[in-house]
Amino acid sequence: MMDGHRWASNVLCGVLALPVLAHGIGFTERDLFSMSLEDLANLPITHVGSLTTTSKQKLSAANTHITEDMIRQSGARSLDELFEIYVPNVQVIRHDWQVSHLGTRGTVSDRDNKYLLMVNGRIMNQRTQLGAFSERDLPQLGDIRAIDYIRGAGSVIYGPGAISNVISITTHNTTTFLGISTSFRQGLVEQYSSFDVRHGVELSGGGGLFVYYGVTEYDGASEQDAPLVYGRSFSTTDGGNVTAGSRYRFRPCTITKPSGKS
């Protein structure tokens, strides 16, 4: 009797895990739960960390799988925030004058050329300086179905650039989302307002259409709510003085008009 309960629980756990393992191969959760046990046993499982059909236990990669529910529950306002919440060993480092840099396991570059970010299999990186910053900085995350974050090198599979990590984003389509939904978010101290809408419809001739649109106004926190404090003292290029451990107050920008006659 005990063996029977153990067998039943193992089958149930396997069925519940299939929606996570089978993402990106054309099956929805509804399809999976309507299959027989024999069909489930013969279902091919692929993964972003392998070129061949490989079980998750045999993958030579440390992977973090982020679902749509996890994104919604996190309250993250960008991919960088989402990665810092869920992915171990991730570092987002602010640069003095450039964009923030993303690194994993201590591998962070002044030029974001050490990782690859893909959306539905297409690499989104700018190959020179900023990496995939345009994707990482977008507040709208409602079109994302799942994210796989491989911590560590993936150059054997994905080639140059996949040195520190590989990020694979899968978005919704008409096989995973039908109907219409809207959402609105607003921050009070971290001042921002965000609205998005997604709509999926099946076409009469076959196939379907999925549309996602969003608008965001993001001002960020004020100087009073989020003061800038440096750990060392120095002089700025415009003649200001910064004291370590004290709030640095920004001075208004002034424009000096040229004197004399033209």
C-alpha positions as CSV (number, residue, x, y, z in Angstrom):
1,M,0.0,0.0,0.0
2,M,2.8,2.3,0.8
3,D,4.5,1.6,-2.5
4,G,1.3,2.3,-4.3
5,H,1.0,5.7,-2.6
6,R,4.6,6.5,-3.4
7,W,4.1,5.5,-7.1
8,A,1.0,7.7,-7.4
9,S,2.7,10.6,-5.8
10,N,5.7,10.3,-8.2
11,V,3.4,10.2,-11.2
12,L,1.5,13.3,-9.9
13,C,4.8,15.2,-9.4
14,G,5.9,14.3,-12.9
15,V,2.7,15.5,-14.4
16,L,2.8,18.8,-12.5
17,A,6.5,19.3,-13.6
18,L,5.7,18.9,-17.3
19,P,4.4,22.4,-17.8
20,V,7.7,23.7,-16.6
21,L,9.9,21.3,-18.5
22,A,8.0,21.3,-21.8
23,H,7.8,25.1,-22.3
24,G,8.9,26.2,-25.7
25,I,8.0,22.9,-27.5
26,G,4.5,23.9,-28.6
27,F,2.4,22.5,-25.7
28,T,0.1,24.3,-23.3
29,E,-0.7,23.2,-19.8
30,R,-4.2,22.3,-21.0
31,D,-2.7,20.0,-23.6
32,L,-0.5,18.3,-21.1
33,F,-3.2,17.6,-18.5
34,S,-5.4,16.1,-21.2
35,M,-2.8,13.5,-22.3
36,S,-2.7,9.9,-21.2
37,L,0.2,8.6,-19.1
38,E,1.6,6.8,-22.1
39,D,1.6,10.0,-24.2
40,L,3.2,11.9,-21.3
41,A,5.9,9.2,-21.0
42,N,6.8,9.6,-24.7
43,L,6.8,13.4,-24.7
44,P,10.1,14.9,-25.9
45,I,11.7,17.3,-23.4
46,T,14.1,20.0,-24.6
47,H,15.9,22.7,-22.7
48,V,17.7,25.9,-23.4
49,G,20.9,24.4,-22.0
50,S,21.1,21.5,-24.4
51,L,20.9,21.0,-28.2
52,T,19.5,17.5,-27.8
53,T,16.6,15.9,-25.9
54,T,18.1,15.7,-22.4
55,S,16.5,15.2,-19.0
56,K,16.8,18.0,-16.5
57,Q,18.9,15.9,-14.1
58,K,21.6,15.4,-16.8
59,L,22.0,18.9,-17.9
60,S,25.5,20.3,-17.5
61,A,24.1,23.8,-16.6
62,A,22.8,25.6,-13.5
63,N,19.5,27.0,-14.7
64,T,16.9,29.2,-13.0
65,H,13.4,28.9,-14.5
66,I,11.1,32.0,-13.9
67,T,7.4,31.6,-14.7
68,E,4.8,34.2,-15.5
69,D,3.3,33.8,-12.0
70,M,6.7,34.4,-10.4
71,I,7.1,37.6,-12.5
72,R,3.7,38.9,-11.4
73,Q,4.3,38.1,-7.7
74,S,7.7,39.7,-7.6
75,G,6.6,43.2,-8.4
76,A,9.7,43.7,-10.5
77,R,9.8,46.8,-12.7
78,S,12.5,45.5,-15.0
79,L,14.4,42.4,-15.9
80,D,17.4,43.5,-13.8
81,E,15.2,43.7,-10.7
82,L,13.6,40.3,-11.6
83,F,17.0,38.7,-11.9
84,E,18.2,40.1,-8.6
85,I,15.1,38.7,-6.8
86,Y,15.2,35.2,-8.2
87,V,18.6,34.3,-9.7
88,P,21.5,33.3,-7.4
89,N,24.9,35.0,-7.9
90,V,23.5,37.7,-10.1
91,Q,25.0,41.2,-9.8
92,V,23.7,44.4,-11.3
93,I,26.3,47.1,-10.9
94,R,25.7,50.7,-11.5
95,H,28.3,52.5,-13.6
96,D,29.5,56.1,-12.9
97,W,28.4,57.4,-16.3
98,Q,27.2,54.5,-18.4
99,V,24.3,52.0,-18.1
100,S,24.1,49.4,-15.3
101,H,26.1,46.2,-16.0
102,L,24.9,42.6,-15.6
103,G,27.1,39.8,-14.3
104,T,27.0,36.4,-12.9
105,R,29.3,34.6,-10.4
106,G,31.6,37.6,-10.3
107,T,32.1,37.9,-14.1
108,V,31.1,41.6,-14.9
109,S,32.5,43.6,-17.8
110,D,32.8,47.3,-18.4
111,R,31.3,46.4,-21.8
112,D,28.3,44.1,-21.6
113,N,29.7,41.5,-24.0
114,K,29.9,38.6,-21.6
115,Y,26.3,37.4,-21.7
116,L,23.6,36.6,-24.3
117,L,20.0,37.6,-24.0
118,M,17.5,35.9,-26.4
119,V,13.8,36.5,-27.0
120,N,12.2,33.5,-28.7
121,G,15.6,32.3,-29.8
122,R,16.7,35.6,-31.3
123,I,19.8,37.3,-29.8
124,M,19.0,40.8,-28.7
125,N,22.5,42.0,-27.7
126,Q,24.1,45.0,-29.1
127,R,27.6,43.7,-30.0
128,T,29.6,46.8,-29.1
129,Q,29.0,48.4,-25.7
130,L,25.6,48.2,-24.1
131,G,24.7,44.5,-24.4
132,A,20.9,43.9,-24.2
133,F,20.2,47.0,-22.0
134,S,17.1,48.0,-24.0
135,E,15.5,44.7,-23.1
136,R,16.7,44.7,-19.5
137,D,15.4,48.3,-18.8
138,L,11.9,47.9,-20.1
139,P,9.2,48.1,-17.3
140,Q,6.7,46.1,-19.4
141,L,7.0,42.4,-18.6
142,G,3.4,41.2,-19.3
143,D,4.2,39.5,-22.6
144,I,6.7,37.2,-21.0
145,R,5.6,33.6,-20.6
146,A,8.8,32.2,-19.0
147,I,12.5,32.9,-18.6
148,D,15.4,30.5,-18.4
149,Y,18.6,32.0,-16.9
150,I,21.7,29.7,-17.3
151,R,24.3,30.7,-14.7
152,G,27.7,30.0,-16.3
153,A,29.3,29.7,-19.7
154,G,27.1,28.6,-22.6
155,S,29.6,29.2,-25.5
156,V,29.7,25.5,-26.5
157,I,26.0,25.8,-27.5
158,Y,25.6,29.5,-28.3
159,G,29.0,30.6,-29.5
160,P,31.0,33.9,-28.7
161,G,29.4,36.2,-26.1
162,A,27.9,33.5,-23.9
163,I,30.7,33.6,-21.3
164,S,29.0,34.5,-18.0
165,N,25.4,33.5,-18.6
166,V,22.6,32.9,-21.2
167,I,19.1,34.4,-20.7
168,S,16.3,32.9,-22.8
169,I,13.0,34.7,-22.8
170,T,9.8,33.0,-24.2
171,T,6.9,35.3,-24.9
172,H,3.2,34.5,-25.2
173,N,1.5,33.6,-28.5
174,T,-2.0,32.4,-29.4
175,T,-1.2,28.9,-28.3
176,T,-0.6,30.1,-24.7
177,F,-2.9,33.2,-24.4
178,L,-6.3,34.0,-25.9
179,G,-8.6,36.8,-25.0
180,I,-7.8,40.2,-23.7
181,S,-6.3,41.5,-20.4
182,T,-5.1,44.8,-19.1
183,S,-3.0,45.9,-16.1
184,F,-2.1,49.1,-14.4
185,R,0.6,49.7,-11.8
186,Q,1.7,52.8,-10.0
187,G,4.5,53.6,-7.6
188,L,4.3,56.3,-4.9
189,V,7.8,56.8,-3.6
190,E,9.5,55.2,-6.6
191,Q,7.3,57.4,-8.9
192,Y,6.1,55.6,-11.9
193,S,2.9,54.7,-13.8
194,S,2.6,51.7,-16.1
195,F,-0.3,50.4,-18.3
196,D,-0.3,47.5,-20.6
197,V,-2.7,45.4,-22.6
198,R,-2.4,42.1,-24.3
199,H,-4.8,40.5,-26.8
200,G,-4.7,37.0,-28.4
201,V,-7.2,35.9,-31.0
202,E,-7.5,32.9,-33.3
203,L,-7.9,33.6,-37.0
204,S,-10.6,31.9,-39.1
205,G,-8.2,30.7,-41.7
206,G,-5.9,29.1,-39.1
207,G,-3.2,30.5,-36.9
208,G,-3.7,33.5,-34.7
209,L,-2.6,37.0,-33.7
210,F,-1.1,38.1,-30.4
211,V,-0.6,41.8,-29.7
212,Y,1.0,43.4,-26.6
213,Y,1.3,47.1,-26.0
214,G,2.4,49.1,-23.0
215,V,3.1,52.7,-21.9
216,T,5.2,53.7,-18.9
217,E,6.2,57.0,-17.3
218,Y,9.0,56.4,-14.9
219,D,10.4,59.4,-13.0
220,G,12.1,57.4,-10.1
221,A,12.5,58.5,-6.5
222,S,13.1,62.1,-5.6
223,E,16.4,63.2,-4.1
224,Q,14.8,63.5,-0.7
225,D,13.5,59.9,-0.8
226,A,16.6,58.4,-2.3
227,P,19.7,60.5,-1.4
228,L,23.0,59.9,-3.2
229,V,25.8,59.0,-0.8
230,Y,29.3,58.3,-1.8
231,G,31.8,56.2,0.1
232,R,34.8,58.5,-0.6
233,S,35.4,62.2,-0.8
234,F,36.4,63.9,-4.1
235,S,35.9,67.0,-6.2
236,T,33.5,67.0,-9.2
237,T,34.5,68.3,-12.6
238,D,32.2,71.3,-12.2
239,G,33.9,72.5,-9.0
240,G,31.7,70.8,-6.5
241,N,32.9,68.9,-3.4
242,V,31.6,65.5,-2.3
243,T,32.0,64.4,1.3
244,A,32.1,60.7,2.1
245,G,29.0,59.5,4.0
246,S,27.1,62.7,3.5
247,R,24.2,63.4,1.2
248,Y,25.3,64.9,-2.1
249,R,22.9,67.6,-3.2
250,F,22.7,68.2,-6.9
251,R,23.2,71.7,-8.1
252,P,21.0,73.1,-10.9
253,C,22.5,73.1,-14.3
254,T,23.3,76.6,-15.6
255,I,24.1,77.7,-19.2
256,T,26.6,80.5,-19.6
257,K,25.8,82.7,-22.6
258,P,28.7,83.9,-24.7
259,S,29.5,87.6,-24.3
260,G,30.4,90.0,-27.0
261,K,28.9,90.9,-30.4
262,S,28.5,88.4,-33.2
